[in-house]
Amino acid sequence: MSSLSSILAAYKDRVTARNSSRSPGDPTAGARAIVYWMQRAQRALDNPALDLAIEMGNHLGLPVVAYFGIVPFPGANLRHYDFMLRGLADAARQLEARNVAFVLRQHPHNNLAAFCDEVGAALLVGDENPLREPERWRQALAKKLRIPFFTVDADVIVPRRLLAKAQYAARIIRPRLKAHFDDYLVPCSNPRAKIAWDTPPPSLTADPALLDDWKSLDRSVRPVNSFTPGTTAALAQLKDFVAHRLAHYPERQGDPAQDGSSRLSPYLHFGQLSPITVALAVRKSKAPEECKEKYLDELITWRELAANFVTYCPVYDSIECAEPWAHRTLGAHSADPRPILYTRQELEEARTHDELWNAAQLQMLHAGWMHNYMRMYWAKKILEWSPSPQAAYRAAMEMNDRYQLDGRDPSGYAGVAWAVAGKFDRPWFERPIFGTIRYMSGPAAAKKFNAESYIREMKALAGE
């Protein structure tokens, strides 16, 4: 049987060794289990981090336990935790099918280092998350552990470390990503654990009722029924998209009035669906090649450009992330008169003069999701109606994180940076307030799609 080093080598650049006092290839002697720390990749299917844990367990003759700790996360509220817990219930069932135990603990009883001691872990495998707070958690944990600790880049197709530095535009990162497709855009092995855990450790049940006693949880943003959480529902949504909408994606993806998008972003954000699963399903479809290429460019190029952005830009959630030309033009126009100004409350309650913008806000409030074209329009209008670029950036970022199911995500941070701060874009024609930041207007949008139909639909969604 292959050694642990050869198992690690099979995962190439996806794996990072983060252990403190032990060598990466030296699991604890006399151990009783392998622990997989599930966090960003909340799934049992096509999960390279889980696959690595199972392969190591099979090699060492040890059972595998997937551990999830419910912790406070900046900007997250009841809407997000409800979706996450319902998805974890689905993941627990699928983990059982792979002979992997699932343990759920809740803050403050969620000390992972103590759990590793509790189960006698030989080593710990986790998934990567490029955001600031989760990365801090991983660094802090690595200092406490006395067992090997590996993390796996499980939610991108091409491991972020292969690009090594910030990529400044889609046209730059696109060919660099494609150069690695032969190695990484391939099916996952999805091995089954050979050893079952006869007596799994005590665990909570993944149920939103767990949140009832969480006194500090923000309950002001309620759950939505626009998406069914979990991998099973995500796969059904993917199947429907590939069968019925992918062939029309180029002409419909920019039309919020049509059901043309994949609506997979919440599942990708919570890691309930792998981008590898999506990309392979799209590649295997019978849709025209140009349709497949258009969608894969959105899924891979733009999504992984966002992951690269938050990895190499420490101020990814601030207007300070803007390129020098954008800082100059926004600064030069910072004193321009703002004919229309709205308060944060007016924006949040969708009380502007712009019915199209209001419709987008209603979609976010009541569906926890917004069509991608409308996300761009939505953020740019906030820039137009705010007293400063800094205030606009803050408002767009905070509302996105608060209401969107896929908030607090690299793609969301990159999207606001593009719309408000010109990130990944180029200078356009100069105009008041925006300077040379790209502008979008309501009348122009109305020429692209049936804006009246979209507005009616969103008002109906909101019960108006």
Summary of the structure (lengths in Angstrom):
residues: 464
radius of gyration: 22.7
end to end distance: 64.3
largest distance: 71.5
contacts: 1536
relative contact order: 0.12
helix: 50%
strand: 7%
